[in-house]
């Protein structure tokens, strides 16, 4: 469907951009850059304080760029290296999108689980795991808290955020009669030697009416460090992980193995209690005893192969 066809039900023959300008949904370059710089200043001043006060980890934030365009196009232009969270803030904007580079979340997870800062290197470009998406929930909450404190929406409402998802898992946008113009404000993130980005994609109908006001006190956007750590540990520990059990079979010659056919039986190597090694993501965690409970085969944990910290550190990837 063409742009003209899309806008015909609302304003036949009228250019989409012109219509948006007339209705307050598209601003000029100078105005967009001015307001974007106010958002950038807000985040450069307050987001590093939030992370340091709550995690003890220092980050750097700097302004990269602002881009005007259709909301769906701005989101798509970010690429697959981001996690996304759809949000709304009552009395300001019913829809906006926050984005955070996957590399930042991956590196932050390593540091929060005790890795030395000088051992954390730039992560490979990959989607976030379920456990990392759990941590991304808190990252987006902090980004949204700074946003809320700066736009000063009447009523003091909290921002509402949907659970983060990898960019590649974002549903295909629906076709609408009048697409909405937005602004993408991109900010650089530095975490030790790690470089990444986060972005705000805001509808211009709300963006152009915004007067960014810095909070009176930095403590207004800070929480206790222990709360962050406790919540992260809880989210990591309740994430679901697929376990596998491996049982040793009796040794056979290659000739025998080559002749195996349907119906042949291979005995377990153990003649008494059959031992099984339980692993997840290729990491051996427990030594178990093979058995049966009712109609289901089971394994009973006998010994720990890895410590709790080693298990958690391995499973986050």
C-alpha positions as CSV (number, residue, x, y, z in Angstrom):
1,X,0.0,0.0,0.0
2,X,1.4,3.4,-0.9
3,X,1.6,6.4,1.3
4,X,-1.1,8.3,-0.6
5,X,-3.4,5.2,-0.4
6,X,-2.7,5.0,3.3
7,X,-3.7,8.6,4.1
8,X,-6.7,8.8,1.7
9,X,-9.3,7.9,4.4
10,X,-8.1,10.9,6.5
11,X,-7.1,13.5,4.0
12,X,-7.3,12.6,0.3
13,X,-4.4,13.9,-1.7
14,X,-2.6,15.5,1.3
15,X,1.1,14.6,2.0
16,X,1.5,12.6,5.2
17,X,4.3,14.8,6.5
18,X,2.4,18.0,5.8
19,X,-0.7,16.7,7.5
20,X,1.5,15.7,10.6
21,X,2.9,19.3,10.7
22,X,-0.5,20.8,10.6
23,X,-1.8,18.7,13.4
24,X,1.3,19.0,15.7
25,X,2.7,15.6,15.0
26,X,5.9,16.7,13.1
27,X,8.4,19.4,14.1
28,X,11.2,21.2,12.3
29,X,14.8,20.1,12.5
30,X,15.9,23.0,14.8
31,X,13.1,22.3,17.4
32,X,13.7,18.5,17.4
33,X,17.4,19.0,17.9
34,X,16.8,21.5,20.7
35,X,14.5,19.2,22.7
36,X,16.6,16.2,22.0
37,X,19.6,17.9,23.5
38,X,17.6,18.6,26.7
39,X,16.8,14.8,26.9
40,X,20.5,14.1,26.4
41,X,21.5,16.4,29.1
42,X,19.1,14.8,31.5
43,X,20.4,11.3,30.9
44,X,24.1,12.4,30.9
45,X,23.6,14.0,34.3
46,X,21.4,11.5,36.1
47,X,21.6,8.0,34.6
48,X,25.3,7.4,35.7
49,X,24.3,8.4,39.3
50,X,21.4,5.9,39.3
51,X,23.6,3.0,38.2
52,X,26.5,3.9,40.6
53,X,24.3,4.4,43.6
54,X,22.3,1.2,43.0
55,X,25.0,-1.2,41.8
56,X,28.4,0.4,42.6
57,X,29.2,0.2,38.9
58,X,30.2,3.4,37.1
59,X,29.0,4.0,33.5
60,X,29.4,6.8,31.1
61,X,26.6,8.4,29.0
62,X,27.0,10.7,26.1
63,X,24.8,12.0,23.3
64,X,25.0,10.4,19.8
65,X,22.2,11.7,17.6
66,X,18.5,12.4,17.1
67,X,16.6,11.2,14.0
68,X,13.1,12.2,12.9
69,X,10.9,9.7,11.0
70,X,8.0,7.3,11.2
71,X,7.9,5.4,14.5
72,X,8.1,1.9,13.0
73,X,11.0,2.9,10.7
74,X,13.0,4.4,13.6
75,X,12.6,1.2,15.6
76,X,13.6,-1.0,12.6
77,X,16.6,1.2,12.0
78,X,18.1,0.2,15.4
79,X,18.8,-3.3,14.0
80,X,19.0,-6.6,15.9
81,X,21.6,-5.7,18.5
82,X,19.0,-4.2,20.9
83,X,16.5,-5.3,23.4
84,X,13.2,-3.3,23.2
85,X,10.5,-2.4,25.7
86,X,7.2,-0.7,24.9
87,X,6.1,1.9,27.4
88,X,3.5,4.5,28.3
89,X,3.4,7.4,30.8
90,X,0.0,8.8,31.8
91,X,-0.4,12.5,31.0
92,X,2.6,12.5,28.7
93,X,2.6,9.8,26.1
94,X,0.5,6.6,25.6
95,X,3.2,4.9,23.6
96,X,7.0,5.1,23.4
97,X,9.8,2.6,23.0
98,X,13.0,2.2,25.0
99,X,15.9,0.3,23.5
100,X,19.2,-0.9,25.1
101,X,22.2,-2.5,23.4
102,X,22.5,-6.2,24.2
103,X,26.2,-5.8,24.8
104,X,25.5,-3.5,27.8
105,X,23.1,-6.0,29.5
106,X,25.5,-8.9,28.9
107,X,28.5,-7.0,30.4
108,X,26.4,-5.7,33.3
109,X,25.2,-9.2,34.2
110,X,28.8,-10.4,34.3
111,X,29.8,-7.6,36.7
112,X,26.8,-8.0,38.9
113,X,27.7,-11.7,39.4
114,X,31.2,-10.7,40.6
115,X,33.4,-10.7,37.5
116,X,36.4,-8.3,37.8
117,X,35.9,-5.2,35.6
118,X,39.2,-5.8,33.8
119,X,38.2,-9.3,32.7
120,X,35.0,-8.2,31.0
121,X,35.5,-7.8,27.3
122,X,33.2,-6.5,24.5
123,X,30.6,-9.2,24.1
124,X,29.8,-10.9,20.8
125,X,26.7,-9.6,19.0
126,X,23.9,-12.0,20.0
127,X,20.3,-11.9,21.3
128,X,19.8,-11.8,25.1
129,X,19.1,-15.1,26.9
130,X,15.9,-15.3,29.1
131,X,18.0,-14.6,32.2
132,X,19.6,-11.6,30.6
133,X,16.2,-10.3,29.6
134,X,15.2,-10.6,33.3
135,X,18.1,-8.2,34.1
136,X,17.1,-5.9,31.2
137,X,13.8,-5.4,33.1
138,X,15.6,-3.4,35.8
139,X,17.8,-1.6,33.3
140,X,14.7,-0.3,31.5
141,X,13.1,0.6,34.7
142,X,16.0,2.9,35.5
143,X,15.9,4.5,32.1
144,X,12.2,5.0,32.5
145,X,12.6,6.5,36.0
146,X,15.0,9.1,34.6
147,X,12.5,9.8,31.8
148,X,9.6,10.2,34.2
149,X,11.6,12.5,36.5
150,X,12.6,14.8,33.6
151,X,9.3,15.2,31.6
152,X,7.5,16.0,34.8
153,X,4.1,14.6,33.6
154,X,1.2,15.9,35.8
155,X,0.0,13.5,38.5
156,X,3.3,11.9,39.3
157,X,2.5,8.6,37.7
158,X,5.0,5.8,37.2
159,X,5.9,4.7,33.6
160,X,4.3,1.4,32.6
161,X,6.7,-0.9,30.7
162,X,6.1,-4.2,28.9
163,X,8.6,-7.0,29.4
164,X,11.7,-6.5,27.2
165,X,12.2,-8.6,24.1
166,X,15.0,-9.1,21.5
167,X,14.6,-6.9,18.5
168,X,14.4,-9.9,16.2
169,X,11.4,-11.2,18.2
170,X,9.4,-7.9,17.8
171,X,6.0,-8.6,16.1
172,X,5.6,-7.2,12.6
173,X,3.9,-3.7,12.9
174,X,0.3,-3.5,11.8
175,X,-0.6,-1.2,8.9
176,X,-2.5,1.9,10.1
177,X,-4.3,4.6,8.2
178,X,-2.1,7.4,9.5
179,X,1.4,6.3,10.6
180,X,2.9,8.3,13.5
181,X,6.1,10.4,13.3
182,X,8.6,10.1,16.1
183,X,12.1,11.0,17.2
184,X,14.8,8.5,18.0
185,X,17.3,9.9,20.6
186,X,20.4,7.7,20.7
187,X,22.9,7.8,23.6
188,X,26.2,6.0,24.0
189,X,26.9,3.9,27.0
190,X,30.4,3.1,28.4
191,X,30.9,0.3,30.9
192,X,34.6,0.0,31.5
193,X,36.0,-1.2,28.1
194,X,32.5,-2.0,26.9
195,X,30.7,0.4,24.5
196,X,27.0,0.2,23.7
197,X,24.0,2.4,23.2
198,X,20.5,3.0,24.4
199,X,17.7,4.9,22.7
200,X,14.4,6.5,23.2
201,X,11.8,6.5,20.4
202,X,9.1,9.0,21.2
203,X,6.0,10.1,19.2
204,X,6.5,13.7,18.1
205,X,2.9,14.5,19.2
206,X,4.2,14.1,22.8
207,X,7.8,15.0,22.2
208,X,7.1,18.5,20.8
209,X,5.0,19.4,23.8
210,X,7.7,18.3,26.3
211,X,9.7,20.7,28.5
212,X,12.5,18.7,30.1
213,X,13.0,19.7,33.7
214,X,15.9,18.3,35.7
215,X,14.9,16.8,39.1
216,X,15.6,19.0,42.1
217,X,17.7,16.4,43.9
218,X,19.6,13.5,42.5
219,X,18.3,11.3,45.4
220,X,14.9,11.4,43.7
221,X,16.0,8.9,41.1
222,X,18.2,6.7,43.4
223,X,17.3,3.5,45.3
224,X,19.2,1.3,47.7
225,X,22.0,-0.8,46.1
226,X,21.0,-3.9,48.0
227,X,17.5,-3.8,46.5
228,X,18.9,-4.0,42.9
229,X,21.2,-6.9,43.8
230,X,18.4,-8.8,45.6
231,X,16.0,-8.4,42.7
232,X,18.6,-9.4,40.2
233,X,19.5,-12.5,42.1
234,X,15.9,-13.4,42.5
235,X,15.2,-13.0,38.8
236,X,18.2,-15.1,37.9
237,X,17.3,-17.8,40.3
238,X,13.7,-18.2,39.2
239,X,14.5,-18.3,35.5
240,X,13.7,-21.6,33.8
241,X,16.7,-23.8,32.6
242,X,16.6,-27.0,30.7
243,X,18.5,-29.8,32.4
244,X,20.0,-32.9,30.7
245,X,21.1,-36.2,32.3
246,X,23.9,-38.3,30.8
247,X,24.4,-42.0,31.7
248,X,27.4,-44.1,30.8
249,X,26.7,-47.2,28.8
250,X,28.9,-50.4,28.7
251,X,31.8,-50.2,26.3
252,X,31.4,-51.8,22.8
253,X,33.7,-52.3,19.9
254,X,33.3,-50.2,16.8
255,X,32.3,-53.3,14.9
256,X,29.5,-54.1,17.3
257,X,28.3,-50.5,17.3
258,X,28.2,-50.5,13.5
259,X,26.0,-53.6,13.5
260,X,23.4,-52.3,16.1
261,X,19.8,-52.5,14.9
262,X,16.4,-51.7,16.2
263,X,15.6,-53.9,19.2
264,X,19.2,-54.4,20.3
265,X,19.9,-53.6,24.0
266,X,22.9,-51.8,25.4
267,X,23.5,-52.2,29.2
268,X,24.4,-49.4,31.6
269,X,28.1,-49.4,32.6
270,X,27.1,-49.4,36.4
271,X,26.0,-52.7,37.7
272,X,24.6,-51.4,41.0
273,X,23.1,-47.9,41.5
274,X,23.2,-46.3,38.1
275,X,24.9,-42.9,38.2
276,X,23.9,-40.0,35.9
277,X,25.6,-36.6,35.3
278,X,23.1,-33.7,35.1
279,X,24.1,-30.7,33.1
280,X,22.7,-27.5,31.6
281,X,24.2,-25.6,28.6
282,X,27.0,-28.1,28.6
283,X,28.0,-27.5,32.2
284,X,28.0,-30.5,34.6
285,X,26.3,-29.5,37.8
286,X,25.2,-32.6,39.7
287,X,26.1,-36.3,40.1
288,X,22.9,-38.2,40.4
289,X,21.4,-41.7,41.0
290,X,19.2,-43.0,38.3
291,X,15.8,-44.5,39.4
292,X,12.1,-44.5,39.0
293,X,9.1,-42.9,40.8
294,X,5.7,-44.3,39.8
295,X,5.5,-44.2,36.0
296,X,8.3,-41.7,35.5
297,X,12.1,-42.3,35.4
298,X,14.0,-39.9,37.7
299,X,17.4,-38.9,39.0
300,X,18.2,-38.3,42.6
301,X,20.9,-35.7,43.4
302,X,23.9,-37.3,45.2
303,X,26.7,-34.7,44.9
304,X,27.3,-31.1,43.7
305,X,29.9,-30.9,40.9
306,X,29.8,-27.1,40.7
307,X,29.2,-24.4,43.4
308,X,26.0,-22.2,43.3
309,X,28.1,-19.2,42.0
310,X,29.7,-21.3,39.3
311,X,26.3,-22.6,38.2
312,X,24.7,-19.1,38.0
313,X,27.7,-17.6,36.3
314,X,27.6,-20.3,33.6
315,X,23.8,-20.3,33.0
316,X,23.5,-16.5,32.3
317,X,24.9,-17.1,28.9
